[in-house]
Structure formats: C-alpha cells, structure tokens
Amino acid sequence: MDHLKRVKEEFTRQADTFDKYAAKADDSVEARFQEAVGAAGSGAILDVACGPGVVTAALAGRAREVTAFDATPAMLEKARKRCAAAGHDNVRFEQGNAEALPFGDGAFDAVVTRLAIHHFPDPKGVAGEMFRVLRPGGTVVIADVVVSEDAGEAALQNAIEIIRDPSHVRMLPASELDRLVTETGFDIVVQTTWDKSREFEEWMGIANDPQRVEPLRTMVRALAEDGRTAGMGLSIEDDSVVFFHRWRLIAARKPGS
C-alpha cells in the first residue's frame, strides 16, 4: 500500500481517539512549543502534520497567522474544531504531502511539527522542505518520541510501534534526530529530552483497532516478564503493562537574517 494512503487510513480511523488523547500524550508540550518558538511565534507559522491541532491552537493566540497542514482530512477537521472552540480566526487549513509542501520559499517565520517525524518514509526530505519554506533567521521546532541509542532496543521498540500502527515508519535515536536537523542546514539552539509515563491499555485505545490489542498485549507482557524493556521501560505494575515515551524537542534557526 502507498504509505500516504496508509497514513490517511490509520488517522481517519484514529481521528476521534487521537483527538481525545492528543493533549494527554504529554501535557507539557504546548508550553514547550510556545517557549521554543520564541519571538518568531508572533509571525506566520506552519504546523506540519498538525493532527488534531494541539500545537496549532497553542500557538495561534500569539501568531499573526498559523497554517495547519496535514495529509488527513479527518485530522484537519479536528484541528479546525479545536481552533474554533478556542476562538482563533487566524488559522487556515491545508491538506497535502509534507514531502512536497505547497508553499513558497521563505514563506514562514516559524515551522513546527509534533509527533510526526517517525511517520515519514523520507524524514530528510521533509526536513528539507521545512528548511525551504522557512525564512532566513526563522525558527523550526521539532518534537518527536525517540528510541534508545542501542540498536537492538531501538529495533524492538519500533517493531512494537509498527504492529500497533502500520503508518509508523521509524522513531530515531536522539543523536540521529539531532543530526537530521543539523545536516539539513539548521543551527540548533535548544535540545531537551524528557520521559512521559504511559499505560498500555490507554495507548492501544488510541489506535482504535481492537484486533491488534490482544496479540500486542501478549507480546509486550511476555517481554516485560522476561525483563526486556525495549528501551521504553516496559514493566508490569499492579498487573498492568506500563512504559514510557522519551520525547526530544529541538529548536533551531535557519541561518541568515
């Protein structure tokens, strides 16, 4: 299946559950984005793979304009409703492919993306497009979940994620995510990492596909019982499988004035 088609199918099905839990995935992310964007947050902002618009709405209060961009119409509709409920009338919504952004060179003062890099077959191409549409001196903010620097643990966590959601391609270790940003041409200003505790049942509920739950539950429980953490802290507490997601946020600038 074409990957973009797979993304649309997955996130159309997940739209309601993803919207419900998006803000809970990490309740500090909105404030982190507002701080990381800095002075560029008063200008024109592009939110790449905006999903249900959590970051879009968080930044719209100060921005001149925010463009919410996503491949999935159902997600854009959730973003539209979230921004309308917050009273933001300075947001426009665009559907398309992040590997070929339909915007001119240097069109934005800031470009942001949250929980999306691991869904792109060509993250370098997407980063290049983000670089292109950002004005010289503008700010990019990228936040994604990262995997262990140990290749075996990283492969195991990515395998678990792909079984849960086949639109997942590969989460990067922090060092590789950092390198992606610098090799694109950005100058990193801020790097921060933190862990967010998750519960298996809540996490699987977001995927909204009951057929996947039991096999994956059996697998992760067996791993946890065997002491295999998959680099994500898999363990059993009160007979429930728990783990963490390790977030990495990078704020960087495009050279120039």
Secondary structure by P-SEA (a helix, b strand, c coil): ccaaaaaaaaaaaaaaaaaacccccccaaaaaaaaaaccccccbbbbccccccaaaaaacccccbbbbbbccaaaaaaaaaaaaaaccccbbbbbccccccccccccccbbbbcccccccccaaaaaaaaaaaccccbbbbbbbbbbbccaaaaaaaaaaaaaacccccccccaaaaaaaaaaacccccbbbbbbbbbbaaaaaaaaccccccaaaaaaaaaaaaacccccccccccccbbbbbbbbbbbbbbcccc
